[in-house]
Amino acid sequence: MSLYLSAGALTPLLVLYRQQWSFPATMLTLAFAVYALGFLVAVLTLGSLSDHIGRRPVIIGALIVQLVSDVLFLTGPDVSWVVAGRVIQGIASGAATAAFTAALVEFAPPHKKRLGTVLGSIGLTGGLAAGSLLAGVAIQFTPSANTIAFVSLIVLSVLGIIVTALSRETATRTPGTLRSMIPRVAMPPAARREFAGAAPVVAAVWMLAGLSGGLAPSLVRSVFHLDSGFLNGLTGFIAPAVSVVVGLSLARIEPRHAMTTGIYTSIAGAVGISGGVLGGSQCS
């Protein structure tokens, strides 16, 4: 969860960085977006690595990489360090996510395997939500939000490394380590039709989430003229927090119905965001 706490914390902190360093809006969106690039590269190349060398080495390695990114955010003198840190942060999250989720499932008792998967999902979205909100509170009520956020996250990463090192290994080493790092994209023929129907929906939903998450804190200040670190953090908190609640609530609903619900609510969300921005622009 600390991996995603760090990613979420950057949502309101990027607005703070822009105020401090006066960089253009394009750099703000770049710093937000490059996280996904690092994440995608890591998932494609390292996503199945833990199946071959074990969960612990991958998790420890990812936490060390995460530690490097937190140090960059803590000590960075300009936005280029933030961009580099976001790429490294994405790599850490992408490398660790599959290994963490697999380990949670393997540690779970036989009758609670599903709980491990649920905890993995909650750790992702819940971490993003909590990180954004806590960073927003720190910005609002302290003069050293960046230091507080990343010193805390560095401590969490170190503790995570220690706990993982002391934990037992849950996976058996198998050959094929180097071959597993070659990206391969394939799916069974029977699933291709469902995949073709689902992929645009998933892409659109995450595009909307990325757009609102990257721009919403900046819009609070530039469109609505509200200089509030707490509101910046709250705008980054709402979507992933609701995602956690809805994901748990709809866990037993048939996937096709859940996807249809997601399509309609995404459209409503896009209309609501657009209407809010247009209304705020006209009022100002």
Secondary structure as the mmCIF struct_conf table of DSSP 4:
data_model
#
loop_
_struct_conf.conf_type_id
_struct_conf.id
_struct_conf.beg_label_comp_id
_struct_conf.beg_label_asym_id
_struct_conf.beg_label_seq_id
_struct_conf.end_label_comp_id
_struct_conf.end_label_asym_id
_struct_conf.end_label_seq_id
HELX_RH_AL_P HELX_RH_AL_P1 SER A 2 TRP A 21
HELX_RH_AL_P HELX_RH_AL_P2 ALA A 25 LEU A 46
TURN_TY1_P TURN_TY1_P1 GLY A 47 LEU A 49
HELX_RH_AL_P HELX_RH_AL_P3 SER A 50 ILE A 53
HELX_RH_AL_P HELX_RH_AL_P4 ARG A 55 THR A 75
BEND BEND1 PRO A 77 ASP A 78
HELX_RH_AL_P HELX_RH_AL_P5 VAL A 79 PHE A 107
BEND BEND2 ALA A 108 ALA A 108
HELX_RH_3T_P HELX_RH_3T_P1 PRO A 110 LYS A 112
HELX_RH_AL_P HELX_RH_AL_P6 LYS A 113 PHE A 141
BEND BEND3 PRO A 143 PRO A 143
HELX_RH_AL_P HELX_RH_AL_P7 ALA A 145 LEU A 166
BEND BEND4 SER A 167 SER A 167
HELX_LH_PP_P HELX_LH_PP_P1 ARG A 168 GLU A 169
BEND BEND5 ALA A 171 ALA A 171
BEND BEND6 PRO A 175 PRO A 175
HELX_RH_AL_P HELX_RH_AL_P8 THR A 177 SER A 180
TURN_TY1_P TURN_TY1_P2 MET A 181 MET A 181
BEND BEND7 ILE A 182 ILE A 182
HELX_RH_3T_P HELX_RH_3T_P2 PRO A 189 ALA A 191
HELX_RH_AL_P HELX_RH_AL_P9 ARG A 192 SER A 222
TURN_TY1_P TURN_TY1_P3 VAL A 223 PHE A 224
HELX_RH_AL_P HELX_RH_AL_P10 GLY A 229 SER A 249
TURN_TY1_P TURN_TY1_P4 LEU A 250 ARG A 252
BEND BEND8 ILE A 253 ILE A 253
HELX_RH_AL_P HELX_RH_AL_P11 PRO A 255 CYS A 283
#
